[in-house]
Amino acid sequence: MGTVQRLSDPVTISQPGLKGICEVCKGEAGSKIHLVREMMFGFRDVFQYLECDSCGCLQLVNGPEDLGRYYPPSYATFGRNGTNEPNRVLVRVREYVRKRRNRSYFEDASWLDRLLESQYEYPQLKSFAQIGATRGMAILDVGCGSGRLLLDLQKLGYKNLLGVDRYLPESTNYADGLKVVKAAFEDLAGAWDVIMFHHAFEHMSDPANVLRLTADRLAPGGRCLIRIPLVGWAWRHYGVDWVQLDAPRHLFLYTEKSFRLLAHREGLRVQKVRYDSTGFQFWGSELYRRDIPLRKLSIRRVKSLLGTGQMKDYERRALELNDQGLGDQAVFYLTRAADRG
């Protein structure tokens, strides 16, 4: 692993003698190196990302010896149920929605259910809804954090659930047999009907092996869901201040092209891609341009700093980028290539 440095050089440098091989497309990556600061917590340690000339993938080349330092207990996914606790009214509304839909969720529902879902559910659950999983399926959530999504799925009637995350402080046994295990995906055995990676795949040090294992561990007819940041408009506009670079936690940042290449090579077939980026690509990157760490400000203070009208405009522009296939994150739905036909 390389040495962590402080930023003193230009943010993008060329190393003509470099003949690195892209870990994703296996072609000669080129010589363009980007210097990216850790800004979620404001450590400001600088890391080098190689940009592949062929597939466009960005890959960390000087990761720290102790990556765990950058996943402290306060890291976003390890909080209570993975998020700040909503107000009591919102909690009651969500419980009302769940009770109404325990038997009909992800199936045809009334206009009221659809309205409440659009207002009160969140991206992980929405993307899972489109995979068409029945309640008897074995479901694995890789990089699950504290297990918020699995707890919600359990309330909706799913029983055969398991979460795994190597950076958890400790394993947790919830009620009714739900387990969230401190372990790596590679440590697990068994077959699964659904394997999910919600913004976890970009944290994997050997993505080719992870996809290969995913193909091996999907049951016949099984489905995989991978949500990841994507190199697109936000990267071209903000450069090293793009918030979803998230150095050094994000080891690989893919273009749609590079992810498709990797998935195909490792035995998976992309069935569908849905862009789901939000205004975060704008306002988070604007904070970094101002040298403000992400965890320094609450969302209320961000709105005060940037303006409520501007924040709404960011959300509108994000939807436009998604429609154009240019958003900075997407959901990939995959099956085993061996299941073709």
Secondary structure, DSSP 8 states (H G I E B T S, - for coil): ----B-S-S-SEEE-TT--EE-TTT-SEEESEEEEEE--SSS---EEEEEE-TTT--EEESS--S-GGGGS-TTSGGGSGGGS----HHHHHHHHHHHHHHTTTTTS---HHHHHHHHHH--HHHHHHHTT---TTS-EEEET-TT-HHHHHHHHTT--SEEEE-TT-SS-EE-GGG-EEE-S-GGG--S-EEEEEEES-GGG-S-HHHHHHHHHHHEEEEEEEEEEEEB-SHHHHHHGGG-GGG-TTT--EEB-HHHHHHHHHHTTEEEEEEEE---THHHHHHHHHHTT--GGGS-HHHHHHHH-HHHHHHHHHHHHHHHHTT--SEEEEEEEEGGG--
